[in-house]
Amino acid sequence: MKIAIINGPNLNLLGKREPEVYGSQTFEDYFETLIQKFPNVALSYYQSNIEGELIGKIQEYGFTYDGIILNAGAYTHTSIGLGDAMKAVTTPVIEVHISNTYARESFRHQSYLSGNAKGVILGFGLKSYELAIQSFL
């Protein structure tokens, strides 16, 4: 099984950015934990702060992978293009968020992705990614 994790803007700052919201662990360190926890799954990871690059990765993985886990960060609330890319591919996409977006600012309550996602997991910290992987197994 091949699963891609795609992270959007500012998620490269995990471990530094607002640790009270996002925790103190980098995603790269957490990704190594996921690889150890799921040895029978070929996991890949990509992060970009650029919307078009994220769309390109969804298109690249979207016909050959078994699953995509997408944390689009703030683009969740602004990007019709990411939602359209999810809809255009055959690989199921799980929308993931580290924080509970509904417990935050009201602009974070809108998602342009959720309607095109197989499911949405939010508010469980980095464990949200693990739950998303489990949903594909």
DSSP file with accessible surface (Angstrom, degrees, kcal/mol):
  #  RESIDUE AA STRUCTURE BP1 BP2  ACC     N-H-->O    O-->H-N    N-H-->O    O-->H-N    TCO  KAPPA ALPHA  PHI   PSI    X-CA   Y-CA   Z-CA
    1    1 A M              0   0   92      0, 0.0    41,-3.1     0, 0.0     2,-0.5   0.000 360.0 360.0 360.0 135.7    0.0    0.0    0.0
    2    2 A K  E     +a   42   0A  85     39,-0.2    64,-2.3    62,-0.1    65,-1.2  -0.964 360.0 176.6-116.5 123.8    1.3    3.5   -0.9
    3    3 A I  E     -ab  43  67A   0     39,-2.2    41,-1.9    -2,-0.5     2,-0.4  -0.993  13.1-155.1-128.3 131.6    0.1    6.5    1.0
    4    4 A A  E     -ab  44  68A   0     63,-2.3    65,-3.2    -2,-0.4     2,-0.5  -0.873   2.7-154.5-105.6 136.1    1.3   10.1    0.5
    5    5 A I  E     -ab  45  69A   0     39,-2.7    41,-2.3    -2,-0.4     2,-0.5  -0.954  12.8-171.2-106.8 125.0    1.2   12.8    3.1
    6    6 A I  E     -ab  46  70A   0     63,-3.2    65,-2.7    -2,-0.5     2,-0.4  -0.980   0.6-169.3-120.2 121.5    1.0   16.3    1.7
    7    7 A N  E     -ab  47  71A   0     39,-2.8    41,-2.0    -2,-0.5    65,-0.2  -0.910   7.3-153.2-112.2 140.8    1.4   19.2    4.1
    8    8 A G    >   -     0   0    0     63,-2.8     3,-1.5    -2,-0.4     4,-0.3   0.083  45.2 -15.8 -95.9-154.1    0.7   22.8    3.2
    9    9 A P  T 3  S+     0   0   13      0, 0.0    65,-0.3     0, 0.0    -1,-0.2  -0.080 121.3   0.1 -61.0 139.2    1.9   26.3    4.2
   10   10 A N  T >  S+     0   0   70      1,-0.1     3,-1.6    -3,-0.1     7,-0.2   0.293  93.5 110.3  71.8  -4.0    3.7   26.8    7.5
   11   11 A L  G X   +     0   0    3     -3,-1.5     3,-1.3     1,-0.3    16,-0.3   0.669  65.4  72.1 -75.6 -11.6    3.6   23.2    8.5
   12   12 A N  G 3  S+     0   0   65     -4,-0.3    -1,-0.3     1,-0.2    16,-0.1   0.650  91.1  62.0 -69.2 -11.7    7.4   23.1    7.9
   13   13 A L  G X> S+     0   0   66     -3,-1.6     4,-2.7     2,-0.1     3,-2.5   0.295  70.9 136.2 -98.1   8.7    7.5   25.1   11.1
   14   14 A L  T <4  +     0   0    3     -3,-1.3    13,-0.2     1,-0.3    10,-0.1  -0.318  69.2  33.5 -56.6 140.0    6.0   22.5   13.3
   15   15 A G  T 34 S+     0   0   23      8,-0.7    -1,-0.3     2,-0.4    11,-0.2   0.066 127.1  43.7  96.5 -21.7    8.0   22.3   16.5
   16   16 A K  T <4 S+     0   0  169     -3,-2.5     2,-0.5     9,-0.1    -2,-0.2   0.668  94.5  80.4-117.0 -40.0    8.6   26.0   16.4
   17   17 A R  S  < S-     0   0   51     -4,-2.7    -2,-0.4     1,-0.2     5,-0.4  -0.636 115.7 -33.0 -82.4 124.4    5.3   27.6   15.4
   18   18 A E    >>  -     0   0   74     -2,-0.5     4,-2.8     1,-0.1     3,-2.1   0.854  65.2-171.3  35.9  65.7    2.7   28.1   18.2
   19   19 A P  H 3> S+     0   0   65      0, 0.0     4,-2.0     0, 0.0    -1,-0.1   0.793  80.6  66.0 -60.4 -22.8    3.7   25.0   20.2
   20   20 A E  H 34 S+     0   0  151      1,-0.2    -2,-0.1     2,-0.2     4,-0.1   0.773 116.2  27.8 -68.5 -22.2    0.6   25.5   22.4
   21   21 A V  H <4 S+     0   0   48     -3,-2.1    -1,-0.2     2,-0.2    -3,-0.1   0.822 136.7  25.4 -99.8 -45.5   -1.5   24.7   19.3
   22   22 A Y  H  < S-     0   0   20     -4,-2.8     3,-0.2    -5,-0.4    -2,-0.2   0.445 102.2-122.2-107.1  -3.9    0.7   22.4   17.2
   23   23 A G     <  -     0   0   32     -4,-2.0    -8,-0.7    -5,-0.4    -1,-0.3  -0.211  27.1 -83.9  86.9-179.3    3.1   20.8   19.7
   24   24 A S  S    S+     0   0  102    -10,-0.1     2,-0.4    -4,-0.1    -1,-0.2   0.360  90.3  99.6-111.6   4.7    6.8   20.8   19.9
   25   25 A Q        -     0   0   73     -3,-0.2    -9,-0.1    -6,-0.1     2,-0.1  -0.745  69.6-125.7 -96.3 139.4    7.7   18.0   17.6
   26   26 A T     >  -     0   0   43     -2,-0.4     4,-2.0   -11,-0.2   -11,-0.2  -0.432  19.7-123.4 -73.7 156.9    8.9   18.6   14.0
   27   27 A F  H  > S+     0   0    0    -16,-0.3     4,-3.2   -13,-0.2     5,-0.2   0.885 111.0  59.5 -69.8 -34.3    6.9   16.8   11.3
   28   28 A E  H  > S+     0   0   92      1,-0.2     4,-1.5     2,-0.2    -1,-0.2   0.916 107.4  46.0 -59.6 -42.4   10.1   15.1   10.0
   29   29 A D  H  > S+     0   0   96      2,-0.2     4,-1.3     1,-0.2    -1,-0.2   0.919 114.2  48.1 -64.8 -43.6   10.6   13.5   13.4
   30   30 A Y  H  X S+     0   0   15     -4,-2.0     4,-2.1     1,-0.2    -2,-0.2   0.893 105.5  59.0 -64.9 -37.5    7.0   12.4   13.6
   31   31 A F  H  X S+     0   0   23     -4,-3.2     4,-2.4     1,-0.2    -1,-0.2   0.892 101.9  54.2 -59.2 -39.9    7.2   11.0   10.0
   32   32 A E  H  X S+     0   0  105     -4,-1.5     4,-2.0     1,-0.2    -1,-0.2   0.894 106.4  52.6 -61.4 -37.3    9.9    8.7   11.1
   33   33 A T  H  X S+     0   0   68     -4,-1.3     4,-2.4     1,-0.2    -2,-0.2   0.910 108.4  50.4 -62.8 -42.7    7.6    7.5   13.9
   34   34 A L  H  X S+     0   0    1     -4,-2.1     4,-2.1     2,-0.2    -2,-0.2   0.903 107.5  53.1 -63.1 -41.9    4.9    6.8   11.3
   35   35 A I  H  < S+     0   0   58     -4,-2.4    -1,-0.2     1,-0.2    -2,-0.2   0.917 112.5  45.0 -59.6 -42.0    7.4    4.8    9.2
   36   36 A Q  H  < S+     0   0  143     -4,-2.0    -2,-0.2     1,-0.2    -1,-0.2   0.888 113.8  49.3 -68.3 -38.3    8.2    2.6   12.2
   37   37 A K  H  < S+     0   0  109     -4,-2.4    -1,-0.2     1,-0.3    -2,-0.2   0.783 119.7  36.3 -72.8 -29.0    4.6    2.2   13.2
   38   38 A F    ><  +     0   0   21     -4,-2.1     3,-1.9    -5,-0.2    -1,-0.3  -0.557  66.0 160.2-124.1  68.0    3.4    1.2    9.7
   39   39 A P  T 3  S+     0   0   99      0, 0.0    -1,-0.1     0, 0.0    -2,-0.1   0.727  74.2  56.5 -66.7 -19.1    6.3   -0.9    8.2
   40   40 A N  T 3  S+     0   0  149     -3,-0.1     2,-0.5     2,-0.1    -5,-0.0   0.345  94.6  80.5 -93.6   5.9    4.0   -2.5    5.6
   41   41 A V  S <  S-     0   0   17     -3,-1.9     2,-1.0    -6,-0.2   -39,-0.2  -0.956  76.4-136.4-114.5 128.9    2.9    0.9    4.2
   42   42 A A  E     -a    2   0A  58    -41,-3.1   -39,-2.2    -2,-0.5     2,-0.4  -0.764  32.3-168.9 -82.2 102.5    5.1    2.8    1.7
   43   43 A L  E     -a    3   0A  26     -2,-1.0     2,-0.3   -41,-0.2   -39,-0.2  -0.793  10.2-175.2 -97.6 137.1    4.8    6.3    3.1
   44   44 A S  E     -a    4   0A  25    -41,-1.9   -39,-2.7    -2,-0.4     2,-0.4  -0.927   8.1-154.7-125.3 156.6    5.9    9.4    1.2
   45   45 A Y  E     +a    5   0A  53     -2,-0.3     2,-0.3   -41,-0.2   -39,-0.2  -0.995  13.8 173.0-136.8 136.5    5.9   13.0    2.5
   46   46 A Y  E     -a    6   0A  53    -41,-2.3   -39,-2.8    -2,-0.4     2,-0.4  -0.997   4.7-175.7-141.6 138.4    5.8   16.3    0.7
   47   47 A Q  E     +a    7   0A  43     -2,-0.3     2,-0.3   -41,-0.2   -39,-0.2  -0.998   9.1 164.0-134.8 138.7    5.5   19.8    2.1
   48   48 A S        -     0   0    5    -41,-2.0   -37,-0.2    -2,-0.4    -2,-0.0  -0.990  35.3-151.9-149.8 149.3    5.1   23.1    0.3
   49   49 A N  S    S+     0   0   69     -2,-0.3     2,-0.5   -40,-0.1   -41,-0.1   0.362  79.4  90.0 -93.0   2.7    4.1   26.7    1.1
   50   50 A I     >  -     0   0   92      1,-0.1     4,-1.7   -42,-0.1     3,-0.5  -0.891  67.7-149.9-112.1 120.8    3.0   27.1   -2.6
   51   51 A E  H  > S+     0   0   66     -2,-0.5     4,-2.3     1,-0.2     5,-0.2   0.889  95.9  52.6 -55.4 -47.0   -0.6   26.3   -3.6
   52   52 A G  H  > S+     0   0   48      1,-0.2     4,-2.3     2,-0.2    -1,-0.2   0.857 106.7  53.2 -62.6 -34.8    0.2   25.3   -7.2
   53   53 A E  H  > S+     0   0   87     -3,-0.5     4,-2.0     2,-0.2    -1,-0.2   0.886 108.2  50.9 -67.2 -36.9    2.9   22.8   -6.0
   54   54 A L  H  X S+     0   0    0     -4,-1.7     4,-2.2     2,-0.2    -2,-0.2   0.924 109.9  49.7 -65.4 -42.7    0.4   21.2   -3.7
   55   55 A I  H  X S+     0   0   35     -4,-2.3     4,-2.4     1,-0.2    -2,-0.2   0.928 108.9  53.6 -60.5 -43.2   -2.1   20.8   -6.6
   56   56 A G  H  X S+     0   0   31     -4,-2.3     4,-2.4     1,-0.2    -1,-0.2   0.893 108.4  48.7 -59.9 -40.4    0.7   19.3   -8.7
   57   57 A K  H  X S+     0   0   41     -4,-2.0     4,-2.8     2,-0.2     5,-0.3   0.899 108.6  52.8 -69.7 -37.9    1.5   16.7   -6.0
   58   58 A I  H  X S+     0   0    0     -4,-2.2     4,-1.9     1,-0.2    -2,-0.2   0.944 113.0  45.4 -60.4 -44.2   -2.2   15.7   -5.7
   59   59 A Q  H  < S+     0   0  104     -4,-2.4    -2,-0.2     2,-0.2     4,-0.2   0.895 113.2  50.5 -65.8 -38.5   -2.3   15.2   -9.4
   60   60 A E  H  < S+     0   0  109     -4,-2.4     3,-0.4    -5,-0.2    -2,-0.2   0.926 122.6  30.0 -65.1 -46.2    1.0   13.3   -9.4
   61   61 A Y  H >X S+     0   0   16     -4,-2.8     4,-2.1     1,-0.2     3,-1.1   0.665  99.5  89.6 -84.8 -18.1   -0.1   10.9   -6.6
   62   62 A G  T 3< S+     0   0    0     -4,-1.9    29,-2.3    -5,-0.3    28,-1.4   0.412  93.5  33.3 -72.5   0.3   -3.8   10.9   -7.4
   63   63 A F  T 34 S+     0   0  122     -3,-0.4    -1,-0.3    -4,-0.2    -2,-0.1   0.420 125.2  36.1-128.0  -4.3   -3.9    8.1   -9.9
   64   64 A T  T <4 S+     0   0   87     -3,-1.1     2,-0.2    -4,-0.2    -2,-0.2   0.573  97.2  79.9-125.8 -17.9   -1.3    5.7   -8.6
   65   65 A Y     <  -     0   0   47     -4,-2.1   -62,-0.2     1,-0.1     3,-0.1  -0.562  69.9-134.4 -92.4 160.4   -1.3    5.9   -4.8
   66   66 A D  S    S-     0   0   76    -64,-2.3     2,-0.3     1,-0.3   -63,-0.2   0.688  84.8  -1.2 -84.1 -21.0   -3.8    4.1   -2.5
   67   67 A G  E     -b    3   0A   0    -65,-1.2   -63,-2.3    24,-0.1     2,-0.4  -0.971  54.8-149.6-166.3 152.5   -4.4    7.1   -0.4
   68   68 A I  E     -bc   4  93A   0     24,-2.1    26,-2.9    -2,-0.3     2,-0.6  -0.996   7.7-158.8-126.3 133.5   -3.5   10.8    0.1
   69   69 A I  E     -bc   5  94A   0    -65,-3.2   -63,-3.2    -2,-0.4     2,-0.5  -0.970  18.9-168.3-109.5 119.6   -3.5   12.5    3.5
   70   70 A L  E     +bc   6  95A   0     24,-2.9    26,-2.7    -2,-0.6     2,-0.6  -0.946  23.4 176.1-119.7 119.1   -3.7   16.3    3.0
   71   71 A N  E     +b    7   0A   5    -65,-2.7   -63,-2.8    -2,-0.5   -60,-0.1  -0.919   9.8 178.0-112.0  97.1   -3.2   18.9    5.6
   72   72 A A    >   -     0   0    0     -2,-0.6     3,-1.8     1,-0.3     4,-0.2   0.403  20.5-157.1 -83.6   4.5   -3.6   22.0    3.4
   73   73 A G  G >  S-     0   0   14     23,-0.3     3,-2.0     1,-0.3     4,-0.3  -0.232  70.6  -7.7  55.6-139.2   -3.1   24.4    6.4
   74   74 A A  G >  S+     0   0   45    -65,-0.3     3,-1.5     1,-0.3     4,-0.3   0.740 126.2  73.9 -64.6 -21.6   -4.6   27.8    5.7
   75   75 A Y  G X> S+     0   0   51     -3,-1.8     4,-2.7     1,-0.3     3,-1.2   0.733  79.9  76.0 -64.1 -20.0   -5.3   26.9    2.1
   76   76 A T  G <4 S+     0   0    1     -3,-2.0    36,-3.0     1,-0.2    37,-0.3   0.877 100.1  41.4 -51.9 -38.0   -8.1   24.7    3.4
   77   77 A H  G <4 S+     0   0   20     -3,-1.5    -1,-0.2    -4,-0.3    -2,-0.2   0.416 128.1  27.3 -96.0   0.5  -10.1   27.9    3.9
   78   78 A T  T <4 S+     0   0   95     -3,-1.2     2,-0.9    -4,-0.3    -2,-0.2   0.551  91.4  94.2-134.7 -17.6   -9.2   29.7    0.7
   79   79 A S     X  +     0   0    1     -4,-2.7     4,-1.3     1,-0.2    -1,-0.1  -0.735  25.0 165.5-103.4 102.0   -8.3   27.2   -2.1
   80   80 A I  H  > S+     0   0  101     -2,-0.9     4,-2.7     1,-0.2     5,-0.2   0.859  83.6  63.2 -69.2 -32.5  -11.0   26.2   -4.6
   81   81 A G  H  > S+     0   0   27      1,-0.2     4,-2.2     2,-0.2    -1,-0.2   0.884 100.9  48.6 -61.7 -41.0   -8.1   24.9   -6.7
   82   82 A L  H  > S+     0   0    0      2,-0.2     4,-2.3     1,-0.2    -1,-0.2   0.919 111.6  50.4 -65.6 -41.9   -7.0   22.3   -4.1
   83   83 A G  H  X S+     0   0    1     -4,-1.3     4,-1.9     1,-0.2    -2,-0.2   0.916 110.4  49.7 -61.3 -41.5  -10.6   21.1   -3.7
   84   84 A D  H  X S+     0   0   95     -4,-2.7     4,-1.8     1,-0.2    -1,-0.2   0.887 108.7  52.7 -64.7 -38.4  -10.9   20.8   -7.5
   85   85 A A  H  X S+     0   0    5     -4,-2.2     4,-1.0     1,-0.2    -1,-0.2   0.917 108.3  50.7 -63.8 -41.3   -7.7   18.8   -7.6
   86   86 A M  H >< S+     0   0    7     -4,-2.3     3,-0.5     1,-0.2    -1,-0.2   0.903 111.6  48.1 -60.5 -42.1   -9.0   16.4   -5.0
   87   87 A K  H 3< S+     0   0  152     -4,-1.9    -1,-0.2     1,-0.2    -2,-0.2   0.817 107.4  57.2 -68.6 -28.6  -12.2   15.9   -7.0
   88   88 A A  H 3< S+     0   0   67     -4,-1.8    -1,-0.2    -5,-0.1    -2,-0.2   0.690  96.7  72.8 -79.2 -20.1  -10.3   15.3  -10.2
   89   89 A V    <<  -     0   0   15     -4,-1.0   -26,-0.2    -3,-0.5   -30,-0.1  -0.542  70.0-140.4 -99.0 163.3   -8.2   12.4   -9.0
   90   90 A T  S    S+     0   0  106    -28,-1.4   -27,-0.2    -2,-0.2    -1,-0.1   0.667  75.2  95.4 -93.6 -19.1   -9.2    8.8   -8.3
   91   91 A T  S    S-     0   0    9    -29,-2.3    -2,-0.1   -33,-0.2   -24,-0.1  -0.570  83.4-114.8 -72.7 130.0   -7.1    8.3   -5.2
   92   92 A P        -     0   0   51      0, 0.0   -24,-2.1     0, 0.0     2,-0.4  -0.412  29.4-150.9 -66.8 143.1   -9.1    8.9   -2.0
   93   93 A V  E     -c   68   0A   4     23,-0.3    25,-3.1   -26,-0.2    26,-0.8  -0.962   6.3-156.2-119.2 131.1   -8.0   11.9    0.0
   94   94 A I  E     -cd  69 119A   5    -26,-2.9   -24,-2.9    -2,-0.4     2,-0.5  -0.929  16.4-140.4-102.6 124.9   -8.3   12.3    3.8
   95   95 A E  E     -cd  70 120A   4     24,-2.5    26,-2.7    -2,-0.5     2,-0.4  -0.742  26.5-172.2 -83.3 128.6   -8.3   15.9    5.0
   96   96 A V  E     - d   0 121A   0    -26,-2.7     2,-0.3    -2,-0.5   -23,-0.3  -0.953  15.3-179.0-126.9 143.2   -6.4   16.3    8.2
   97   97 A H  E     - d   0 122A   8     24,-2.1    26,-1.0    -2,-0.4    27,-0.6  -0.995  22.6-148.3-138.5 140.0   -5.8   19.1   10.7
   98   98 A I  S    S+     0   0    6     -2,-0.3    27,-2.2    24,-0.2     2,-0.2   0.913  86.3  45.8 -71.0 -43.8   -3.7   19.0   13.8
   99   99 A S  S    S-     0   0   15     25,-0.1     2,-1.1    24,-0.1    24,-0.7  -0.527  98.1-100.3 -95.5 164.8   -5.9   21.4   15.7
  100  100 A N    >   -     0   0   70     23,-0.3     3,-1.9    22,-0.2     4,-0.2  -0.750  34.2-163.2 -82.3 101.1   -9.7   21.5   16.0
  101  101 A T  G >  S+     0   0    9     -2,-1.1     3,-1.1     1,-0.3    -1,-0.2   0.770  85.0  61.8 -62.5 -23.4  -10.4   24.1   13.4
  102  102 A Y  G 3  S+     0   0  127      1,-0.2    -1,-0.3    -3,-0.1     7,-0.1   0.642  98.9  56.1 -78.7 -11.6  -13.9   24.6   14.8
  103  103 A A  G <  S+     0   0   77     -3,-1.9    -1,-0.2     5,-0.1    -2,-0.2   0.310 106.3  63.1 -97.3   8.0  -12.5   25.7   18.2
  104  104 A R  S <  S-     0   0   47     -3,-1.1     5,-0.1     1,-0.3    -3,-0.0  -0.274 104.1 -28.1-115.3-158.7  -10.5   28.4   16.5
  105  105 A E    >   -     0   0   89      1,-0.1     3,-1.8    -2,-0.1    -1,-0.3  -0.159  61.3-116.3 -58.4 149.3  -11.2   31.6   14.6
  106  106 A S  G >  S+     0   0   98      1,-0.3     3,-1.9     2,-0.2     4,-0.3   0.807 111.8  64.7 -61.9 -30.6  -14.5   31.6   12.6
  107  107 A F  G >  S+     0   0  113      1,-0.3     3,-0.8     2,-0.2    -1,-0.3   0.773  95.4  61.6 -65.4 -18.8  -12.7   31.9    9.2
  108  108 A R  G <  S+     0   0   32     -3,-1.8    -1,-0.3     1,-0.2    -2,-0.2   0.495  85.4  76.5 -83.3  -1.8  -11.2   28.4   10.0
  109  109 A H  G <  S+     0   0   73     -3,-1.9     2,-0.4    -4,-0.2    -1,-0.2   0.658  81.6  79.2 -81.1 -16.0  -14.7   26.8   10.1
  110  110 A Q    <   -     0   0   98     -3,-0.8     2,-0.4    -4,-0.3     0, 0.0  -0.807  60.2-174.2 -95.4 130.7  -15.0   26.9    6.3
  111  111 A S        -     0   0   22     -2,-0.4     4,-0.3     1,-0.1   -34,-0.2  -0.994  21.1-169.5-125.7 128.7  -13.3   24.2    4.2
  112  112 A Y  S    S+     0   0   99    -36,-3.0   -35,-0.1    -2,-0.4    -1,-0.1   0.340  91.6  51.7 -87.9   4.3  -13.1   24.2    0.4
  113  113 A L  S >  S+     0   0    0    -37,-0.3     3,-2.3     2,-0.1     4,-0.4   0.749  84.3  78.2-107.5 -36.8  -11.7   20.6    0.7
  114  114 A S  G >  S+     0   0   38      1,-0.3     3,-1.5     2,-0.2    -2,-0.1   0.814  88.3  58.8 -53.0 -39.2  -14.1   18.6    2.9
  115  115 A G  G 3  S+     0   0   77     -4,-0.3    -1,-0.3     1,-0.3    -2,-0.1   0.705 111.6  42.4 -65.9 -17.7  -16.8   18.1    0.3
  116  116 A N  G <  S+     0   0   54     -3,-2.3   -23,-0.3     3,-0.0    -1,-0.3   0.316  97.6  99.1-108.2   5.3  -14.2   16.3   -1.9
  117  117 A A  S <  S-     0   0   22     -3,-1.5   -23,-0.2    -4,-0.4     3,-0.1  -0.653  71.9-136.3 -95.3 149.8  -12.5   14.3    0.9
  118  118 A K  S    S-     0   0  120    -25,-3.1     2,-0.3     1,-0.3   -24,-0.2   0.850  88.8 -24.3 -65.2 -34.4  -13.2   10.7    1.8
  119  119 A G  E     -d   94   0A  25    -26,-0.8   -24,-2.5     2,-0.0     2,-0.4  -0.972  60.2-123.5-167.8 170.6  -13.2   11.9    5.4
  120  120 A V  E     -d   95   0A  60     -2,-0.3     2,-0.4   -26,-0.2   -24,-0.2  -0.997  18.2-175.6-131.3 130.8  -12.0   14.6    7.7
  121  121 A I  E     +d   96   0A  30    -26,-2.7   -24,-2.1    -2,-0.4     2,-0.3  -0.995  19.0 157.0-126.2 124.7   -9.9   14.1   10.8
  122  122 A L  E     +d   97   0A  35     -2,-0.4   -22,-0.2   -26,-0.2   -24,-0.2  -0.993  43.1  32.2-148.3 152.0   -9.1   17.1   13.0
  123  123 A G  S    S+     0   0   36    -26,-1.0   -23,-0.3   -24,-0.7   -25,-0.2   0.453  78.6 103.1  90.3   5.1   -8.1   18.0   16.5
  124  124 A F  S >  S-     0   0  128    -27,-0.6     3,-1.0     1,-0.4   -25,-0.1   0.114  79.2-128.3-105.5  21.2   -6.0   15.0   17.6
  125  125 A G  T >  S-     0   0   25    -27,-2.2     3,-2.0     1,-0.3    -1,-0.4  -0.276  71.8 -23.6  65.3-152.5   -2.7   16.7   17.2
  126  126 A L  T >> S+     0   0   23      1,-0.3     3,-1.9     2,-0.2     4,-0.7   0.782 129.5  77.3 -64.0 -22.4   -0.1   14.8   15.1
  127  127 A K  H <> S+     0   0   98     -3,-1.0     4,-2.6     1,-0.3    -1,-0.3   0.740  74.9  79.4 -60.3 -18.5   -2.1   11.6   15.9
  128  128 A S  H <> S+     0   0    0     -3,-2.0     4,-1.9     1,-0.2    -1,-0.3   0.875  90.8  52.1 -55.7 -36.3   -4.6   12.8   13.3
  129  129 A Y  H <> S+     0   0    0     -3,-1.9     4,-2.4    -4,-0.3    -1,-0.2   0.907 107.8  50.3 -67.9 -41.8   -2.1   11.5   10.6
  130  130 A E  H  X S+     0   0   16     -4,-0.7     4,-2.6     1,-0.2    -2,-0.2   0.919 109.7  50.9 -61.8 -42.8   -1.9    8.1   12.2
  131  131 A L  H  X S+     0   0   47     -4,-2.6     4,-1.6     1,-0.2    -1,-0.2   0.892 109.1  51.9 -62.4 -37.6   -5.7    7.9   12.3
  132  132 A A  H  X S+     0   0    0     -4,-1.9     4,-0.7    -5,-0.2    -2,-0.2   0.922 108.9  49.5 -66.1 -42.1   -5.8    8.8    8.7
  133  133 A I  H >X S+     0   0    0     -4,-2.4     3,-1.6     1,-0.2     4,-0.7   0.948 109.2  52.9 -60.4 -46.1   -3.4    6.1    7.8
  134  134 A Q  H >< S+     0   0   90     -4,-2.6     3,-0.9     1,-0.3    -1,-0.2   0.843  99.8  62.8 -59.6 -31.8   -5.4    3.6    9.8
  135  135 A S  H 3< S+     0   0   50     -4,-1.6    -1,-0.3     1,-0.3    -2,-0.2   0.764 103.0  49.8 -66.5 -22.3   -8.5    4.6    7.8
  136  136 A F  H <<        0   0   19     -3,-1.6    -1,-0.3    -4,-0.7    -2,-0.2   0.606 360.0 360.0 -88.3 -15.2   -6.9    3.3    4.6
  137  137 A L    <<        0   0  117     -3,-0.9    -3,-0.0    -4,-0.7     0, 0.0  -0.412 360.0 360.0 -83.6 360.0   -5.9   -0.1    6.1
